[in-house]
Amino acid sequence: MERARFAHQVAEKGRLIKQYKMERERQQKLEEEEEIKRLRKELIPKAQLMPYFDRPFVPRRSEKQPTVPREPKFCIPRHKTIKCCRMSCNDMSGPSQLQHLPSSIEKAEALYKNRILQ
């Protein structure tokens, strides 16, 4: 007898929980539908007034500080240079490189002439 009453209480409790869940889901669904209706009503596109073009536009002065220019970096980083031409910008800008340039051209021309004559 006691077991039957306990089973009946458990079944009743399960039914109440199920009914509570269904009621809560129905209430939540109604709230969502009302929210959707309200949002759709608010989001109806409305005409905006045309701006007045008869008044001249006077821009306001900016309150930001002007940008400070930085020196440009003409040096190419070592890891970005071509492997066969591993000269830094310091090597190329020195006078020694400029002095060797004409002599190397003269040497190349002399070698070329020697090959032609042979």
Biopython code that builds the backbone (N, CA, C, O; Angstrom):
import numpy as np
from Bio.PDB.StructureBuilder import StructureBuilder

atoms = [
    (1, "MET", "N", (0.812, -1.180, 0.000)),
    (1, "MET", "CA", (0.000, 0.000, 0.000)),
    (1, "MET", "C", (0.871, 1.266, 0.000)),
    (1, "MET", "O", (0.609, 2.221, -0.730)),
    (2, "GLU", "N", (1.902, 1.240, 0.833)),
    (2, "GLU", "CA", (2.794, 2.374, 0.928)),
    (2, "GLU", "C", (3.558, 2.585, -0.387)),
    (2, "GLU", "O", (3.761, 3.721, -0.816)),
    (3, "ARG", "N", (3.974, 1.500, -1.014)),
    (3, "ARG", "CA", (4.696, 1.587, -2.291)),
    (3, "ARG", "C", (3.802, 2.187, -3.369)),
    (3, "ARG", "O", (4.298, 2.979, -4.170)),
    (4, "ALA", "N", (2.546, 1.866, -3.436)),
    (4, "ALA", "CA", (1.611, 2.396, -4.429)),
    (4, "ALA", "C", (1.421, 3.901, -4.223)),
    (4, "ALA", "O", (1.362, 4.669, -5.184)),
    (5, "ARG", "N", (1.326, 4.312, -2.942)),
    (5, "ARG", "CA", (1.172, 5.735, -2.659)),
    (5, "ARG", "C", (2.436, 6.496, -3.081)),
    (5, "ARG", "O", (2.345, 7.593, -3.632)),
    (6, "PHE", "N", (3.617, 5.912, -2.820)),
    (6, "PHE", "CA", (4.880, 6.533, -3.216)),
    (6, "PHE", "C", (4.970, 6.652, -4.745)),
    (6, "PHE", "O", (5.367, 7.694, -5.266)),
    (7, "ALA", "N", (4.603, 5.589, -5.450)),
    (7, "ALA", "CA", (4.623, 5.609, -6.914)),
    (7, "ALA", "C", (3.663, 6.666, -7.443)),
    (7, "ALA", "O", (3.964, 7.353, -8.419)),
    (8, "HIS", "N", (2.485, 6.796, -6.786)),
    (8, "HIS", "CA", (1.495, 7.797, -7.195)),
    (8, "HIS", "C", (2.052, 9.204, -6.977)),
    (8, "HIS", "O", (1.849, 10.074, -7.823)),
    (9, "GLN", "N", (2.754, 9.451, -5.857)),
    (9, "GLN", "CA", (3.351, 10.760, -5.579)),
    (9, "GLN", "C", (4.450, 11.089, -6.602)),
    (9, "GLN", "O", (4.548, 12.223, -7.071)),
    (10, "VAL", "N", (5.270, 10.093, -6.939)),
    (10, "VAL", "CA", (6.342, 10.305, -7.929)),
    (10, "VAL", "C", (5.726, 10.640, -9.288)),
    (10, "VAL", "O", (6.196, 11.545, -9.978)),
    (11, "ALA", "N", (4.664, 9.905, -9.676)),
    (11, "ALA", "CA", (4.012, 10.166, -10.953)),
    (11, "ALA", "C", (3.379, 11.556, -10.954)),
    (11, "ALA", "O", (3.459, 12.276, -11.950)),
    (12, "GLU", "N", (2.754, 11.930, -9.847)),
    (12, "GLU", "CA", (2.124, 13.256, -9.732)),
    (12, "GLU", "C", (3.180, 14.358, -9.817)),
    (12, "GLU", "O", (2.977, 15.380, -10.474)),
    (13, "LYS", "N", (4.307, 14.136, -9.146)),
    (13, "LYS", "CA", (5.393, 15.115, -9.176)),
    (13, "LYS", "C", (5.957, 15.250, -10.594)),
    (13, "LYS", "O", (6.238, 16.359, -11.048)),
    (14, "GLY", "N", (6.122, 14.132, -11.288)),
    (14, "GLY", "CA", (6.607, 14.154, -12.669)),
    (14, "GLY", "C", (5.645, 14.900, -13.575)),
    (14, "GLY", "O", (6.068, 15.671, -14.436)),
    (15, "ARG", "N", (4.314, 14.666, -13.376)),
    (15, "ARG", "CA", (3.310, 15.366, -14.173)),
    (15, "ARG", "C", (3.353, 16.867, -13.907)),
    (15, "ARG", "O", (3.236, 17.658, -14.843)),
    (16, "LEU", "N", (3.518, 17.274, -12.649)),
    (16, "LEU", "CA", (3.587, 18.690, -12.309)),
    (16, "LEU", "C", (4.827, 19.352, -12.930)),
    (16, "LEU", "O", (4.757, 20.469, -13.440)),
    (17, "ILE", "N", (5.944, 18.652, -12.877)),
    (17, "ILE", "CA", (7.173, 19.190, -13.470)),
    (17, "ILE", "C", (7.008, 19.338, -14.978)),
    (17, "ILE", "O", (7.393, 20.354, -15.556)),
    (18, "LYS", "N", (6.437, 18.325, -15.606)),
    (18, "LYS", "CA", (6.217, 18.371, -17.044)),
    (18, "LYS", "C", (5.262, 19.509, -17.410)),
    (18, "LYS", "O", (5.486, 20.226, -18.386)),
    (19, "GLN", "N", (4.201, 19.670, -16.625)),
    (19, "GLN", "CA", (3.234, 20.735, -16.864)),
    (19, "GLN", "C", (3.898, 22.103, -16.659)),
    (19, "GLN", "O", (3.657, 23.032, -17.429)),
    (20, "TYR", "N", (4.726, 22.221, -15.630)),
    (20, "TYR", "CA", (5.438, 23.476, -15.371)),
    (20, "TYR", "C", (6.368, 23.820, -16.535)),
    (20, "TYR", "O", (6.430, 24.972, -16.963)),
    (21, "LYS", "N", (7.094, 22.817, -17.048)),
    (21, "LYS", "CA", (8.004, 23.042, -18.170)),
    (21, "LYS", "C", (7.237, 23.474, -19.412)),
    (21, "LYS", "O", (7.662, 24.390, -20.115)),
    (22, "MET", "N", (6.110, 22.821, -19.688)),
    (22, "MET", "CA", (5.311, 23.168, -20.861)),
    (22, "MET", "C", (4.770, 24.585, -20.729)),
    (22, "MET", "O", (4.767, 25.347, -21.696)),
    (23, "GLU", "N", (4.310, 24.938, -19.528)),
    (23, "GLU", "CA", (3.788, 26.291, -19.293)),
    (23, "GLU", "C", (4.888, 27.331, -19.471)),
    (23, "GLU", "O", (4.666, 28.383, -20.070)),
    (24, "ARG", "N", (6.073, 27.031, -18.950)),
    (24, "ARG", "CA", (7.202, 27.951, -19.077)),
    (24, "ARG", "C", (7.615, 28.124, -20.536)),
    (24, "ARG", "O", (7.898, 29.243, -20.964)),
    (25, "GLU", "N", (7.656, 27.021, -21.319)),
    (25, "GLU", "CA", (8.004, 27.102, -22.739)),
    (25, "GLU", "C", (6.958, 27.905, -23.502)),
    (25, "GLU", "O", (7.300, 28.710, -24.369)),
    (26, "ARG", "N", (5.656, 27.683, -23.176)),
    (26, "ARG", "CA", (4.592, 28.424, -23.855)),
    (26, "ARG", "C", (4.707, 29.914, -23.544)),
    (26, "ARG", "O", (4.549, 30.749, -24.434)),
    (27, "GLN", "N", (4.983, 30.247, -22.282)),
    (27, "GLN", "CA", (5.140, 31.644, -21.870)),
    (27, "GLN", "C", (6.338, 32.274, -22.582)),
    (27, "GLN", "O", (6.265, 33.416, -23.038)),
    (28, "GLN", "N", (7.435, 31.529, -22.673)),
    (28, "GLN", "CA", (8.636, 32.037, -23.329)),
    (28, "GLN", "C", (8.371, 32.256, -24.823)),
    (28, "GLN", "O", (8.831, 33.244, -25.394)),
    (29, "LYS", "N", (7.645, 31.353, -25.444)),
    (29, "LYS", "CA", (7.320, 31.481, -26.862)),
    (29, "LYS", "C", (6.451, 32.717, -27.096)),
    (29, "LYS", "O", (6.664, 33.447, -28.064)),
    (30, "LEU", "N", (5.485, 32.954, -26.227)),
    (30, "LEU", "CA", (4.638, 34.148, -26.352)),
    (30, "LEU", "C", (5.465, 35.429, -26.197)),
    (30, "LEU", "O", (5.273, 36.393, -26.938)),
    (31, "GLU", "N", (6.379, 35.427, -25.234)),
    (31, "GLU", "CA", (7.234, 36.604, -25.037)),
    (31, "GLU", "C", (8.098, 36.871, -26.263)),
    (31, "GLU", "O", (8.258, 38.022, -26.671)),
    (32, "GLU", "N", (8.657, 35.812, -26.854)),
    (32, "GLU", "CA", (9.481, 35.979, -28.057)),
    (32, "GLU", "C", (8.659, 36.519, -29.221)),
    (32, "GLU", "O", (9.121, 37.388, -29.961)),
    (33, "GLU", "N", (7.433, 36.003, -29.386)),
    (33, "GLU", "CA", (6.579, 36.494, -30.470)),
    (33, "GLU", "C", (6.234, 37.963, -30.268)),
    (33, "GLU", "O", (6.235, 38.737, -31.225)),
    (34, "GLU", "N", (5.935, 38.358, -29.013)),
    (34, "GLU", "CA", (5.654, 39.765, -28.736)),
    (34, "GLU", "C", (6.878, 40.631, -29.008)),
    (34, "GLU", "O", (6.755, 41.738, -29.533)),
    (35, "GLU", "N", (8.052, 40.132, -28.652)),
    (35, "GLU", "CA", (9.296, 40.871, -28.905)),
    (35, "GLU", "C", (9.521, 41.042, -30.400)),
    (35, "GLU", "O", (9.918, 42.116, -30.852)),
    (36, "ILE", "N", (9.268, 39.987, -31.168)),
    (36, "ILE", "CA", (9.428, 40.060, -32.625)),
    (36, "ILE", "C", (8.448, 41.061, -33.213)),
    (36, "ILE", "O", (8.820, 41.855, -34.077)),
    (37, "LYS", "N", (7.203, 41.036, -32.759)),
    (37, "LYS", "CA", (6.214, 41.992, -33.246)),
    (37, "LYS", "C", (6.637, 43.418, -32.941)),
    (37, "LYS", "O", (6.529, 44.307, -33.787)),
    (38, "ARG", "N", (7.125, 43.629, -31.707)),
    (38, "ARG", "CA", (7.558, 44.973, -31.311)),
    (38, "ARG", "C", (8.746, 45.437, -32.151)),
    (38, "ARG", "O", (8.787, 46.588, -32.585)),
    (39, "LEU", "N", (9.709, 44.546, -32.383)),
    (39, "LEU", "CA", (10.877, 44.913, -33.191)),
    (39, "LEU", "C", (10.484, 45.208, -34.627)),
    (39, "LEU", "O", (10.996, 46.152, -35.229)),
    (40, "ARG", "N", (9.580, 44.410, -35.184)),
    (40, "ARG", "CA", (9.141, 44.663, -36.556)),
    (40, "ARG", "C", (8.439, 46.005, -36.665)),
    (40, "ARG", "O", (8.576, 46.712, -37.664)),
    (41, "LYS", "N", (7.687, 46.349, -35.631)),
    (41, "LYS", "CA", (6.992, 47.627, -35.638)),
    (41, "LYS", "C", (7.988, 48.786, -35.560)),
    (41, "LYS", "O", (7.822, 49.802, -36.236)),
    (42, "GLU", "N", (9.029, 48.626, -34.728)),
    (42, "GLU", "CA", (10.039, 49.674, -34.573)),
    (42, "GLU", "C", (10.923, 49.806, -35.799)),
    (42, "GLU", "O", (11.365, 50.907, -36.128)),
    (43, "LEU", "N", (11.185, 48.705, -36.475)),
    (43, "LEU", "CA", (12.146, 48.711, -37.575)),
    (43, "LEU", "C", (11.540, 49.068, -38.921)),
    (43, "LEU", "O", (12.177, 48.866, -39.955)),
    (44, "ILE", "N", (10.331, 49.591, -38.927)),
    (44, "ILE", "CA", (9.742, 50.023, -40.194)),
    (44, "ILE", "C", (10.538, 51.225, -40.672)),
    (44, "ILE", "O", (10.729, 52.178, -39.917)),
    (45, "PRO", "N", (11.006, 51.194, -41.916)),
    (45, "PRO", "CA", (11.793, 52.332, -42.401)),
    (45, "PRO", "C", (10.930, 53.588, -42.476)),
    (45, "PRO", "O", (9.815, 53.566, -42.997)),
    (46, "LYS", "N", (11.453, 54.646, -41.960)),
    (46, "LYS", "CA", (10.736, 55.918, -41.954)),
    (46, "LYS", "C", (11.536, 56.933, -42.750)),
    (46, "LYS", "O", (12.766, 56.897, -42.761)),
    (47, "ALA", "N", (10.838, 57.831, -43.412)),
    (47, "ALA", "CA", (11.494, 58.846, -44.227)),
    (47, "ALA", "C", (12.259, 59.813, -43.339)),
    (47, "ALA", "O", (11.799, 60.207, -42.267)),
    (48, "GLN", "N", (13.440, 60.182, -43.816)),
    (48, "GLN", "CA", (14.248, 61.152, -43.087)),
    (48, "GLN", "C", (14.196, 62.484, -43.817)),
    (48, "GLN", "O", (14.039, 62.538, -45.037)),
    (49, "LEU", "N", (14.327, 63.537, -43.063)),
    (49, "LEU", "CA", (14.298, 64.856, -43.651)),
    (49, "LEU", "C", (15.506, 65.074, -44.542)),
    (49, "LEU", "O", (16.600, 64.582, -44.267)),
    (50, "MET", "N", (15.289, 65.819, -45.612)),
    (50, "MET", "CA", (16.394, 66.160, -46.505)),
    (50, "MET", "C", (17.293, 67.180, -45.819)),
    (50, "MET", "O", (16.798, 68.088, -45.151)),
    (51, "PRO", "N", (18.593, 67.045, -45.974)),
    (51, "PRO", "CA", (19.478, 68.044, -45.359)),
    (51, "PRO", "C", (19.353, 69.383, -46.082)),
    (51, "PRO", "O", (19.020, 69.443, -47.266)),
    (52, "TYR", "N", (19.624, 70.444, -45.347)),
    (52, "TYR", "CA", (19.563, 71.780, -45.927)),
    (52, "TYR", "C", (20.871, 72.060, -46.656)),
    (52, "TYR", "O", (21.941, 72.057, -46.047)),
    (53, "PHE", "N", (20.784, 72.302, -47.956)),
    (53, "PHE", "CA", (21.977, 72.602, -48.732)),
    (53, "PHE", "C", (22.144, 74.096, -48.960)),
    (53, "PHE", "O", (23.126, 74.523, -49.565)),
    (54, "ASP", "N", (21.209, 74.884, -48.489)),
    (54, "ASP", "CA", (21.310, 76.320, -48.713)),
    (54, "ASP", "C", (22.289, 76.984, -47.747)),
    (54, "ASP", "O", (22.798, 78.068, -48.027)),
    (55, "ARG", "N", (22.556, 76.330, -46.598)),
    (55, "ARG", "CA", (23.531, 76.863, -45.657)),
    (55, "ARG", "C", (24.919, 76.351, -46.017)),
    (55, "ARG", "O", (25.066, 75.174, -46.347)),
    (56, "PRO", "N", (25.943, 77.201, -45.963)),
    (56, "PRO", "CA", (27.297, 76.722, -46.296)),
    (56, "PRO", "C", (27.826, 75.799, -45.197)),
    (56, "PRO", "O", (27.517, 75.961, -44.016)),
    (57, "PHE", "N", (28.622, 74.841, -45.622)),
    (57, "PHE", "CA", (29.236, 73.903, -44.684)),
    (57, "PHE", "C", (30.538, 74.490, -44.170)),
    (57, "PHE", "O", (31.441, 74.795, -44.949)),
    (58, "VAL", "N", (30.631, 74.645, -42.868)),
    (58, "VAL", "CA", (31.843, 75.179, -42.252)),
    (58, "VAL", "C", (32.406, 74.079, -41.359)),
    (58, "VAL", "O", (31.835, 73.790, -40.308)),
    (59, "PRO", "N", (33.516, 73.463, -41.758)),
    (59, "PRO", "CA", (34.070, 72.390, -40.929)),
    (59, "PRO", "C", (34.660, 72.957, -39.638)),
    (59, "PRO", "O", (35.204, 74.060, -39.603)),
    (60, "ARG", "N", (34.531, 72.164, -38.590)),
    (60, "ARG", "CA", (35.101, 72.574, -37.309)),
    (60, "ARG", "C", (36.569, 72.173, -37.251)),
    (60, "ARG", "O", (36.988, 71.187, -37.857)),
    (61, "ARG", "N", (37.316, 72.940, -36.528)),
    (61, "ARG", "CA", (38.740, 72.652, -36.364)),
    (61, "ARG", "C", (38.897, 71.424, -35.474)),
    (61, "ARG", "O", (38.219, 71.286, -34.456)),
    (62, "SER", "N", (39.790, 70.550, -35.870)),
    (62, "SER", "CA", (40.015, 69.326, -35.117)),
    (62, "SER", "C", (40.746, 69.619, -33.821)),
    (62, "SER", "O", (41.591, 70.512, -33.754)),
    (63, "GLU", "N", (40.412, 68.860, -32.800)),
    (63, "GLU", "CA", (41.065, 69.032, -31.513)),
    (63, "GLU", "C", (42.240, 68.073, -31.337)),
    (63, "GLU", "O", (42.932, 68.115, -30.320)),
    (64, "LYS", "N", (42.464, 67.211, -32.325)),
    (64, "LYS", "CA", (43.581, 66.265, -32.244)),
    (64, "LYS", "C", (44.893, 66.970, -32.559)),
    (64, "LYS", "O", (44.930, 67.970, -33.275)),
    (65, "GLN", "N", (45.957, 66.424, -32.010)),
    (65, "GLN", "CA", (47.285, 66.949, -32.296)),
    (65, "GLN", "C", (47.703, 66.519, -33.707)),
    (65, "GLN", "O", (47.363, 65.415, -34.134)),
    (66, "PRO", "N", (48.432, 67.368, -34.435)),
    (66, "PRO", "CA", (48.883, 66.950, -35.765)),
    (66, "PRO", "C", (49.896, 65.812, -35.658)),
    (66, "PRO", "O", (50.589, 65.672, -34.650)),
    (67, "THR", "N", (49.968, 65.015, -36.697)),
    (67, "THR", "CA", (50.892, 63.890, -36.685)),
    (67, "THR", "C", (52.321, 64.387, -36.813)),
    (67, "THR", "O", (52.580, 65.399, -37.465)),
    (68, "VAL", "N", (53.230, 63.684, -36.199)),
    (68, "VAL", "CA", (54.647, 64.045, -36.242)),
    (68, "VAL", "C", (55.309, 63.186, -37.315)),
    (68, "VAL", "O", (55.273, 61.958, -37.228)),
    (69, "PRO", "N", (55.918, 63.815, -38.335)),
    (69, "PRO", "CA", (56.540, 63.006, -39.383)),
    (69, "PRO", "C", (57.771, 62.292, -38.875)),
    (69, "PRO", "O", (58.486, 62.798, -38.010)),
    (70, "ARG", "N", (58.018, 61.098, -39.425)),
    (70, "ARG", "CA", (59.210, 60.325, -39.063)),
    (70, "ARG", "C", (60.119, 60.232, -40.293)),
    (70, "ARG", "O", (59.675, 60.340, -41.436)),
    (71, "GLU", "N", (61.371, 60.034, -40.015)),
    (71, "GLU", "CA", (62.335, 59.871, -41.099)),
    (71, "GLU", "C", (62.069, 58.558, -41.820)),
    (71, "GLU", "O", (61.821, 57.545, -41.167)),
    (72, "PRO", "N", (62.114, 58.548, -43.136)),
    (72, "PRO", "CA", (61.919, 57.278, -43.849)),
    (72, "PRO", "C", (63.135, 56.380, -43.695)),
    (72, "PRO", "O", (64.260, 56.865, -43.573)),
    (73, "LYS", "N", (62.911, 55.084, -43.701)),
    (73, "LYS", "CA", (64.004, 54.122, -43.606)),
    (73, "LYS", "C", (64.301, 53.609, -45.011)),
    (73, "LYS", "O", (63.516, 52.861, -45.594)),
    (74, "PHE", "N", (65.444, 54.022, -45.539)),
    (74, "PHE", "CA", (65.832, 53.585, -46.873)),
    (74, "PHE", "C", (66.637, 52.296, -46.840)),
    (74, "PHE", "O", (66.941, 51.725, -47.887)),
    (75, "CYS", "N", (66.974, 51.846, -45.671)),
    (75, "CYS", "CA", (67.771, 50.638, -45.529)),
    (75, "CYS", "C", (66.858, 49.420, -45.603)),
    (75, "CYS", "O", (65.830, 49.368, -44.927)),
    (76, "ILE", "N", (67.229, 48.451, -46.415)),
    (76, "ILE", "CA", (66.467, 47.215, -46.510)),
    (76, "ILE", "C", (67.002, 46.268, -45.442)),
    (76, "ILE", "O", (68.215, 46.082, -45.338)),
    (77, "PRO", "N", (66.120, 45.667, -44.647)),
    (77, "PRO", "CA", (66.603, 44.730, -43.629)),
    (77, "PRO", "C", (67.389, 43.576, -44.244)),
    (77, "PRO", "O", (67.123, 43.166, -45.374)),
    (78, "ARG", "N", (68.340, 43.067, -43.506)),
    (78, "ARG", "CA", (69.249, 42.042, -44.024)),
    (78, "ARG", "C", (68.506, 40.771, -44.437)),
    (78, "ARG", "O", (68.896, 40.122, -45.408)),
    (79, "HIS", "N", (67.450, 40.410, -43.721)),
    (79, "HIS", "CA", (66.736, 39.176, -44.049)),
    (79, "HIS", "C", (65.866, 39.327, -45.297)),
    (79, "HIS", "O", (65.362, 38.331, -45.815)),
    (80, "LYS", "N", (65.680, 40.570, -45.794)),
    (80, "LYS", "CA", (64.865, 40.772, -46.984)),
    (80, "LYS", "C", (65.699, 41.004, -48.242)),
    (80, "LYS", "O", (65.142, 41.160, -49.328)),
    (81, "THR", "N", (67.005, 41.027, -48.110)),
    (81, "THR", "CA", (67.850, 41.235, -49.283)),
    (81, "THR", "C", (68.029, 39.940, -50.054)),
    (81, "THR", "O", (67.815, 38.853, -49.518)),
    (82, "ILE", "N", (68.420, 40.060, -51.311)),
    (82, "ILE", "CA", (68.675, 38.885, -52.136)),
    (82, "ILE", "C", (69.997, 38.280, -51.675)),
    (82, "ILE", "O", (70.931, 39.011, -51.345)),
    (83, "LYS", "N", (70.081, 36.961, -51.651)),
    (83, "LYS", "CA", (71.253, 36.291, -51.087)),
    (83, "LYS", "C", (72.527, 36.596, -51.866)),
    (83, "LYS", "O", (73.598, 36.694, -51.267)),
    (84, "CYS", "N", (72.438, 36.747, -53.180)),
    (84, "CYS", "CA", (73.654, 36.983, -53.964)),
    (84, "CYS", "C", (74.138, 38.418, -53.822)),
    (84, "CYS", "O", (75.291, 38.704, -54.146)),
    (85, "CYS", "N", (73.319, 39.305, -53.361)),
    (85, "CYS", "CA", (73.682, 40.717, -53.240)),
    (85, "CYS", "C", (73.614, 41.142, -51.788)),
    (85, "CYS", "O", (72.852, 42.053, -51.464)),
    (86, "ARG", "N", (74.359, 40.537, -50.919)),
    (86, "ARG", "CA", (74.306, 40.831, -49.489)),
    (86, "ARG", "C", (75.133, 42.065, -49.165)),
    (86, "ARG", "O", (76.203, 41.959, -48.566)),
    (87, "MET", "N", (74.645, 43.227, -49.555)),
    (87, "MET", "CA", (75.283, 44.483, -49.183)),
    (87, "MET", "C", (74.275, 45.296, -48.403)),
    (87, "MET", "O", (73.132, 45.455, -48.830)),
    (88, "SER", "N", (74.683, 45.797, -47.294)),
    (88, "SER", "CA", (73.769, 46.634, -46.518)),
    (88, "SER", "C", (73.798, 48.039, -47.094)),
    (88, "SER", "O", (74.644, 48.356, -47.931)),
    (89, "CYS", "N", (72.891, 48.865, -46.654)),
    (89, "CYS", "CA", (72.838, 50.227, -47.168)),
    (89, "CYS", "C", (74.059, 51.015, -46.706)),
    (89, "CYS", "O", (74.455, 51.981, -47.357)),
    (90, "ASN", "N", (74.647, 50.618, -45.609)),
    (90, "ASN", "CA", (75.851, 51.303, -45.136)),
    (90, "ASN", "C", (77.022, 51.012, -46.074)),
    (90, "ASN", "O", (77.845, 51.893, -46.324)),
    (91, "ASP", "N", (77.106, 49.785, -46.595)),
    (91, "ASP", "CA", (78.195, 49.438, -47.501)),
    (91, "ASP", "C", (78.055, 50.188, -48.822)),
    (91, "ASP", "O", (79.054, 50.606, -49.407)),
    (92, "MET", "N", (76.842, 50.356, -49.287)),
    (92, "MET", "CA", (76.628, 50.977, -50.588)),
    (92, "MET", "C", (76.759, 52.486, -50.526)),
    (92, "MET", "O", (77.126, 53.111, -51.521)),
    (93, "SER", "N", (76.469, 53.085, -49.381)),
    (93, "SER", "CA", (76.476, 54.541, -49.308)),
    (93, "SER", "C", (77.876, 55.110, -49.090)),
    (93, "SER", "O", (78.084, 56.308, -49.282)),
    (94, "GLY", "N", (78.824, 54.291, -48.699)),
    (94, "GLY", "CA", (80.170, 54.783, -48.416)),
    (94, "GLY", "C", (80.912, 55.179, -49.681)),
    (94, "GLY", "O", (80.591, 54.680, -50.760)),
    (95, "PRO", "N", (81.904, 56.072, -49.573)),
    (95, "PRO", "CA", (82.655, 56.517, -50.757)),
    (95, "PRO", "C", (83.522, 55.411, -51.338)),
    (95, "PRO", "O", (83.843, 55.438, -52.526)),
    (96, "SER", "N", (83.904, 54.443, -50.523)),
    (96, "SER", "CA", (84.767, 53.381, -51.030)),
    (96, "SER", "C", (84.063, 52.574, -52.111)),
    (96, "SER", "O", (84.705, 52.143, -53.069)),
    (97, "GLN", "N", (82.784, 52.365, -51.982)),
    (97, "GLN", "CA", (82.036, 51.605, -52.973)),
    (97, "GLN", "C", (81.959, 52.386, -54.286)),
    (97, "GLN", "O", (82.054, 51.809, -55.370)),
    (98, "LEU", "N", (81.785, 53.708, -54.175)),
    (98, "LEU", "CA", (81.692, 54.529, -55.376)),
    (98, "LEU", "C", (83.045, 54.611, -56.087)),
    (98, "LEU", "O", (83.094, 54.706, -57.313)),
    (99, "GLN", "N", (84.121, 54.575, -55.339)),
    (99, "GLN", "CA", (85.445, 54.636, -55.949)),
    (99, "GLN", "C", (85.758, 53.343, -56.692)),
    (99, "GLN", "O", (86.397, 53.384, -57.743)),
    (100, "HIS", "N", (85.328, 52.208, -56.177)),
    (100, "HIS", "CA", (85.616, 50.934, -56.805)),
    (100, "HIS", "C", (84.751, 50.688, -58.033)),
    (100, "HIS", "O", (85.083, 49.845, -58.867)),
    (101, "LEU", "N", (83.667, 51.403, -58.148)),
    (101, "LEU", "CA", (82.747, 51.164, -59.247)),
    (101, "LEU", "C", (83.383, 51.443, -60.613)),
    (101, "LEU", "O", (83.307, 50.574, -61.481)),
    (102, "PRO", "N", (83.999, 52.591, -60.853)),
    (102, "PRO", "CA", (84.610, 52.819, -62.179)),
    (102, "PRO", "C", (85.760, 51.854, -62.470)),
    (102, "PRO", "O", (85.910, 51.396, -63.603)),
    (103, "SER", "N", (86.562, 51.547, -61.467)),
    (103, "SER", "CA", (87.685, 50.653, -61.714)),
    (103, "SER", "C", (87.193, 49.249, -62.045)),
    (103, "SER", "O", (87.808, 48.566, -62.863)),
    (104, "SER", "N", (86.110, 48.806, -61.436)),
    (104, "SER", "CA", (85.590, 47.482, -61.750)),
    (104, "SER", "C", (85.002, 47.459, -63.154)),
    (104, "SER", "O", (85.075, 46.436, -63.834)),
    (105, "ILE", "N", (84.430, 48.553, -63.593)),
    (105, "ILE", "CA", (83.909, 48.623, -64.966)),
    (105, "ILE", "C", (85.075, 48.580, -65.966)),
    (105, "ILE", "O", (85.010, 47.907, -66.995)),
    (106, "GLU", "N", (86.135, 49.313, -65.633)),
    (106, "GLU", "CA", (87.308, 49.314, -66.512)),
    (106, "GLU", "C", (87.924, 47.920, -66.598)),
    (106, "GLU", "O", (88.349, 47.495, -67.672)),
    (107, "LYS", "N", (87.975, 47.213, -65.483)),
    (107, "LYS", "CA", (88.526, 45.859, -65.489)),
    (107, "LYS", "C", (87.661, 44.933, -66.336)),
    (107, "LYS", "O", (88.180, 44.100, -67.080)),
    (108, "ALA", "N", (86.347, 45.078, -66.222)),
    (108, "ALA", "CA", (85.446, 44.237, -67.007)),
    (108, "ALA", "C", (85.603, 44.518, -68.496)),
    (108, "ALA", "O", (85.575, 43.593, -69.307)),
    (109, "GLU", "N", (85.766, 45.787, -68.860)),
    (109, "GLU", "CA", (85.962, 46.138, -70.271)),
    (109, "GLU", "C", (87.287, 45.576, -70.793)),
    (109, "GLU", "O", (87.361, 45.094, -71.924)),
    (110, "ALA", "N", (88.338, 45.641, -69.955)),
    (110, "ALA", "CA", (89.638, 45.118, -70.376)),
    (110, "ALA", "C", (89.561, 43.611, -70.585)),
    (110, "ALA", "O", (90.113, 43.101, -71.560)),
    (111, "LEU", "N", (88.901, 42.899, -69.707)),
    (111, "LEU", "CA", (88.746, 41.451, -69.867)),
    (111, "LEU", "C", (87.954, 41.119, -71.132)),
    (111, "LEU", "O", (88.274, 40.167, -71.843)),
    (112, "TYR", "N", (86.936, 41.902, -71.398)),
    (112, "TYR", "CA", (86.114, 41.672, -72.591)),
    (112, "TYR", "C", (86.938, 41.869, -73.867)),
    (112, "TYR", "O", (86.837, 41.088, -74.813)),
    (113, "LYS", "N", (87.750, 42.925, -73.874)),
    (113, "LYS", "CA", (88.599, 43.199, -75.062)),
    (113, "LYS", "C", (89.624, 42.088, -75.252)),
    (113, "LYS", "O", (89.886, 41.677, -76.383)),
    (114, "ASN", "N", (90.215, 41.589, -74.150)),
    (114, "ASN", "CA", (91.178, 40.509, -74.242)),
    (114, "ASN", "C", (90.561, 39.251, -74.837)),
    (114, "ASN", "O", (91.214, 38.559, -75.618)),
    (115, "ARG", "N", (89.330, 38.945, -74.488)),
    (115, "ARG", "CA", (88.655, 37.759, -75.014)),
    (115, "ARG", "C", (88.347, 37.919, -76.497)),
    (115, "ARG", "O", (88.417, 36.956, -77.261)),
    (116, "ILE", "N", (88.008, 39.137, -76.897)),
    (116, "ILE", "CA", (87.704, 39.361, -78.312)),
    (116, "ILE", "C", (88.975, 39.220, -79.155)),
    (116, "ILE", "O", (88.942, 38.650, -80.245)),
    (117, "LEU", "N", (90.081, 39.737, -78.649)),
    (117, "LEU", "CA", (91.325, 39.679, -79.394)),
    (117, "LEU", "C", (91.886, 38.264, -79.509)),
    (117, "LEU", "O", (92.621, 37.975, -80.453)),
    (118, "GLN", "N", (91.566, 37.401, -78.598)),
    (118, "GLN", "CA", (92.125, 36.041, -78.626)),
    (118, "GLN", "C", (91.483, 35.181, -79.635)),
    (118, "GLN", "O", (91.848, 34.013, -79.774)),
]
sb = StructureBuilder()
sb.init_structure("model")
sb.init_model(0)
sb.init_chain("A")
sb.init_seg("    ")
for serial, (resi, resn, name, xyz) in enumerate(atoms, 1):
    if name == "N":
        sb.init_residue(resn, " ", resi, " ")
    sb.init_atom(name, np.array(xyz, "f"), 0.0, 1.0, " ", f" {name:<3s}", serial, name[0])
structure = sb.get_structure()
